[in-house]
Amino acid sequence: MGKFEIYKDKREEFRFRLKAGNGQTILSSEGYKTKASCNNGIESVKKNSQDDNRFERRESKSGKPFFNLKSTNGQVIGNSEMYSSVSAMENGIASVKKNAPDASVDDQS
């Protein structure tokens, strides 16, 4: 089962990452000023990850596929790593859809 990890970055902002059952990070957040905002971001991922239209499939300048997960207002709430292929990216999206709704929260901040 997946889990969200909350941690503080170098700028003392709260961030979360969604990890799959195998421990691989499948989604990372932006920095938040408060832990409450970070928790709201996690709840937004849980809700929005079930709507395929919320996944914005992109390609980096170097040609590597990646995705962003957006909220109902269009704001990016999480982004993926760079993938080696479109099919690998689609597997990443499927993993977010599967793991996010029931993921536990591990607060490491």
C-alpha positions in Angstrom: 0.0 0.0 0.0 1.2 3.5 -0.8 1.9 6.3 1.7 2.4 10.0 1.7 5.5 11.3 3.4 5.5 14.8 4.8 9.0 16.4 5.2 10.7 19.8 5.4 12.9 21.0 2.6 16.1 23.1 2.9 14.0 26.3 2.9 12.0 24.9 5.9 8.9 24.5 3.7 6.6 21.5 4.1 6.4 19.0 1.2 4.9 15.6 0.5 5.8 12.8 -1.7 3.6 9.8 -2.6 5.4 6.5 -2.5 4.1 3.3 -4.0 4.1 0.1 -2.0 7.6 -0.7 -3.3 8.9 2.5 -1.8 9.3 4.3 -5.2 8.3 8.0 -5.2 5.5 8.4 -7.8 4.4 12.0 -7.1 6.1 15.0 -5.4 4.6 18.3 -4.2 5.5 21.9 -4.2 6.6 23.6 -1.0 4.0 24.8 1.5 4.4 27.4 4.2 2.3 25.5 6.7 1.7 21.8 7.6 -2.1 22.4 7.3 -1.6 23.6 3.7 0.5 20.5 3.0 -2.2 18.2 4.4 -4.8 20.0 2.2 -2.5 19.2 -0.8 -2.5 15.5 0.2 -6.3 15.5 0.4 -6.5 17.2 -3.0 -4.3 14.4 -4.5 -6.5 11.7 -2.9 -9.6 13.3 -4.5 -8.2 14.5 -7.9 -6.1 11.4 -8.6 -9.3 9.5 -9.5 -10.1 11.7 -12.5 -8.0 11.0 -15.5 -8.7 14.5 -16.8 -6.7 15.9 -13.9 -3.5 14.4 -15.2 -1.6 16.7 -17.5 0.8 14.6 -19.7 3.9 16.5 -20.7 7.3 16.2 -22.3 10.5 17.8 -21.0 12.8 19.8 -23.2 15.0 16.7 -23.4 12.1 14.6 -24.7 11.3 12.7 -21.5 7.7 12.2 -20.6 6.3 13.3 -17.2 3.0 14.3 -15.7 1.5 16.9 -13.4 -1.6 16.3 -11.3 -3.9 19.4 -11.2 -6.7 20.3 -8.9 -10.2 21.5 -10.0 -8.9 25.1 -10.2 -6.1 24.1 -12.5 -3.3 24.5 -10.0 -0.5 21.8 -10.1 -0.6 19.8 -6.8 2.0 17.2 -7.7 4.4 16.3 -10.4 6.2 13.1 -11.4 9.7 12.1 -12.2 11.0 12.0 -15.7 10.2 8.7 -17.4 12.0 6.8 -20.1 8.9 6.2 -22.2 5.2 7.2 -22.5 4.2 3.7 -21.4 6.3 4.0 -18.2 4.7 7.4 -17.6 1.2 5.8 -18.0 2.2 3.1 -15.5 3.2 6.0 -13.1 -0.2 7.6 -13.5 -1.9 4.2 -12.9 0.2 3.8 -9.7 -0.9 7.2 -8.4 -4.6 6.4 -9.1 -4.2 3.1 -7.3 -2.1 4.2 -4.3 -3.3 7.7 -3.5 -6.9 7.2 -2.3 -6.1 4.9 0.6 -2.5 6.0 1.3 -1.4 6.5 4.9 0.4 9.7 6.0 3.8 9.5 7.5 4.8 12.8 9.0 8.6 13.1 9.1 8.7 16.9 9.5 
